[in-house]
Amino acid sequence: MPVLRNHHTFSLNAHCQELEVFQDASSAVSLCDRYPHHYLLGEGSNTVFIEDYSGAVLLNHIKGLEVSESHAAFHLRVGAGENWHRLVTTALEQGWHGMENLALIPGSVGASPIQNIGAYGLEVGTFIETVEMVDRASGNVVILSHDECCFGYRDSVFKQELLGKVIITHVNFVLPKNYQLNTSYGELSTLSDPTPHTIFEKVISVRSSKLPNPDKLGNAGSFFKNPVIDVARFNTLKEENPEIPFYNIGGNQVKIPAAWLIDQCEFKGKQTGDVRCHPTQPLVLTNLGNATGKDVIKMAQDIMAAVESRFGVPLEPEVRLLGKEGLVTL
Ligand SMILES: Cc1cc2nc3c(=O)[nH]c(=O)nc-3n(C[C@H](O)[C@H](O)[C@H](O)COP(=O)(O)OP(=O)(O)OC[C@H]3O[C@@H](n4cnc5c(N)ncnc54)[C@H](O)[C@@H]3O)c2cc1C
């Protein structure tokens, strides 16, 4: 059975029934027809195979970058199997600016709209003009506009109505020439004379100092989403915990850093088997080498139960857990 350890960044020792690669839309459709029980995979940085998967894993290797220029913007059509960070680097080198805040996020371009990847005050949806995909049921090519993608915090139509129904083949980005640099967030606000290059370098240096490199220590980035709660609920929580950090995100809602909640429950550095809650960033769970899916589930459930019991706030995993038959919820 094909080994999945090198196909997901958490690097658990799982297998699948078949492992196939596609490089264009028509071979993707043929593979989906040949293997009705399958899972589409980009670079596996948001997927944790917690046990052997009984279906076929289909790897997206659709490549290509086409660029056109209008009076006001650069327009990029990018193959879904391109690497995200490589795209950000190329864009910077070519003078197509704006995406620097999203440097060093692992994964494929095709997965970027799915959870609307975001960091340092920016989300990829800002730049997405359209997403090209194949509808699995009909085999038809469909193009969704920006609005139809329904981008939200780590969310989009691809995680809702279209979950498991489409294969994203290309993403079309628009990078306005008059784009205003975004340095509002965290360490970026300390840059005295920000340029796209200094933002890019700062993001890489801060991320490298805080987050474990999955090539050296298996992990899937933030294991949980930052919970969003309504203001009334938050006000009660703040009375009980005056030091609680938060971001007002409008619409009568407040986002709380999950890392702080987990830290308050003293999980930093805690271990279950070979899974450890990262000592400097408790939102990240790591594989110390021989972690099992059971270790991952136990640690995740313990964290969720502790946070819920202490703060009454439910945590929701940001990662996709894949079990024998498919997606698993905690
Ligand atoms: C160290 C680290 C840091 C991270 N930091 C961030 C961060 O700052 N911000 C952030 O938002 N995320 C972050 N992530 C999460 C991750 O980088 C993103 O979710 C990324 O977009 C996943 O890409 P992937 O190709 O690896 O997805 P995969 O894990 O391969 O797939 C994710 C999901 O998308 C589906 N999918 C993949 N490709 C396609 C396709 N072409 N068509 C249809 N469905 C598809 C898969 O079936 C799966 O359900 C981080 C991860 C790690 C390991």
The ligand as an SDF file (V2000), in Angstrom:
LIG
                    3D

 53 58  0  0  0  0  0  0  0  0999 V2000
    3.5380   25.2590    9.3810 C   0  0  0  0  0  0  0  0  0  0  0  0
    2.1800   25.6290    8.8250 C   0  0  0  0  0  0  0  0  0  0  0  0
    1.7640   26.9510    8.8750 C   0  0  0  0  0  0  0  0  0  0  0  0
    0.5050   27.3140    8.3570 C   0  0  0  0  0  0  0  0  0  0  0  0
    0.1440   28.6280    8.4250 N   0  0  0  0  0  0  0  0  0  0  0  0
   -1.0650   29.0100    7.9260 C   0  0  0  0  0  0  0  0  0  0  0  0
   -1.4570   30.3870    7.9630 C   0  0  0  0  0  0  0  0  0  0  0  0
   -0.7070   31.2650    8.4240 O   0  0  0  0  0  0  0  0  0  0  0  0
   -2.6700   30.7170    7.4660 N   0  0  0  0  0  0  0  0  0  0  0  0
   -3.5120   29.7840    6.9160 C   0  0  0  0  0  0  0  0  0  0  0  0
   -4.6030   30.1530    6.4660 O   0  0  0  0  0  0  0  0  0  0  0  0
   -3.1600   28.4610    6.8590 N   0  0  0  0  0  0  0  0  0  0  0  0
   -1.9660   28.0620    7.3460 C   0  0  0  0  0  0  0  0  0  0  0  0
   -1.6070   26.7320    7.2990 N   0  0  0  0  0  0  0  0  0  0  0  0
   -2.5350   25.7600    6.7040 C   0  0  0  0  0  0  0  0  0  0  0  0
   -2.2270   25.4140    5.2310 C   0  0  0  0  0  0  0  0  0  0  0  0
   -1.0260   25.9950    4.8300 O   0  0  0  0  0  0  0  0  0  0  0  0
   -3.3430   25.8740    4.2860 C   0  0  0  0  0  0  0  0  0  0  0  0
   -4.5850   25.3370    4.6890 O   0  0  0  0  0  0  0  0  0  0  0  0
   -3.0820   25.4620    2.8380 C   0  0  0  0  0  0  0  0  0  0  0  0
   -3.9390   26.1890    1.9820 O   0  0  0  0  0  0  0  0  0  0  0  0
   -3.2480   23.9750    2.5980 C   0  0  0  0  0  0  0  0  0  0  0  0
   -2.8070   23.6760    1.2910 O   0  0  0  0  0  0  0  0  0  0  0  0
   -2.5230   22.1750    0.8670 P   0  0  0  0  0  0  0  0  0  0  0  0
   -2.3090   22.1440   -0.6070 O   0  0  0  0  0  0  0  0  0  0  0  0
   -1.4100   21.6180    1.6790 O   0  0  0  0  0  0  0  0  0  0  0  0
   -3.9130   21.5100    1.2530 O   0  0  0  0  0  0  0  0  0  0  0  0
   -4.2710   19.9640    1.5300 P   0  0  0  0  0  0  0  0  0  0  0  0
   -4.0500   19.6550    2.9680 O   0  0  0  0  0  0  0  0  0  0  0  0
   -3.5850   19.1010    0.5270 O   0  0  0  0  0  0  0  0  0  0  0  0
   -5.8430   19.9960    1.2220 O   0  0  0  0  0  0  0  0  0  0  0  0
   -6.6790   20.7630    2.0700 C   0  0  0  0  0  0  0  0  0  0  0  0
   -8.1340   20.5080    1.6570 C   0  0  0  0  0  0  0  0  0  0  0  0
   -8.3760   21.0350    0.3660 O   0  0  0  0  0  0  0  0  0  0  0  0
   -8.8420   20.0280   -0.5360 C   0  0  0  0  0  0  0  0  0  0  0  0
   -8.1780   20.3040   -1.8130 N   0  0  0  0  0  0  0  0  0  0  0  0
   -6.8470   20.4570   -2.0210 C   0  0  0  0  0  0  0  0  0  0  0  0
   -6.6190   20.7860   -3.2930 N   0  0  0  0  0  0  0  0  0  0  0  0
   -7.8320   20.8200   -3.9140 C   0  0  0  0  0  0  0  0  0  0  0  0
   -8.2490   21.1060   -5.2510 C   0  0  0  0  0  0  0  0  0  0  0  0
   -7.4000   21.4160   -6.2020 N   0  0  0  0  0  0  0  0  0  0  0  0
   -9.5820   21.0620   -5.5200 N   0  0  0  0  0  0  0  0  0  0  0  0
  -10.4790   20.7750   -4.5450 C   0  0  0  0  0  0  0  0  0  0  0  0
  -10.1450   20.4830   -3.2740 N   0  0  0  0  0  0  0  0  0  0  0  0
   -8.8280   20.5130   -2.9610 C   0  0  0  0  0  0  0  0  0  0  0  0
   -8.3860   18.7180    0.0720 C   0  0  0  0  0  0  0  0  0  0  0  0
   -9.2410   17.6520   -0.3060 O   0  0  0  0  0  0  0  0  0  0  0  0
   -8.4750   19.0180    1.5490 C   0  0  0  0  0  0  0  0  0  0  0  0
   -9.7850   18.8210    1.9990 O   0  0  0  0  0  0  0  0  0  0  0  0
   -0.3530   26.3380    7.7890 C   0  0  0  0  0  0  0  0  0  0  0  0
    0.0950   25.0050    7.7200 C   0  0  0  0  0  0  0  0  0  0  0  0
    1.3440   24.6370    8.2360 C   0  0  0  0  0  0  0  0  0  0  0  0
    1.8030   23.2150    8.1330 C   0  0  0  0  0  0  0  0  0  0  0  0
  1  2  1  0
  2  3  1  0
  2 52  2  0
  3  4  2  0
  4  5  1  0
  4 50  1  0
  5  6  2  0
  6  7  1  0
  6 13  1  0
  7  8  2  0
  7  9  1  0
  9 10  1  0
 10 11  2  0
 10 12  1  0
 12 13  2  0
 13 14  1  0
 14 15  1  0
 14 50  1  0
 15 16  1  0
 16 17  1  0
 16 18  1  0
 18 19  1  0
 18 20  1  0
 20 21  1  0
 20 22  1  0
 22 23  1  0
 23 24  1  0
 24 25  2  0
 24 26  1  0
 24 27  1  0
 27 28  1  0
 28 29  2  0
 28 30  1  0
 28 31  1  0
 31 32  1  0
 32 33  1  0
 33 34  1  0
 33 48  1  0
 34 35  1  0
 35 36  1  0
 35 46  1  0
 36 37  1  0
 36 45  1  0
 37 38  2  0
 38 39  1  0
 39 40  1  0
 39 45  2  0
 40 41  1  0
 40 42  2  0
 42 43  1  0
 43 44  2  0
 44 45  1  0
 46 47  1  0
 46 48  1  0
 48 49  1  0
 50 51  2  0
 51 52  1  0
 52 53  1  0
M  END
$$$$
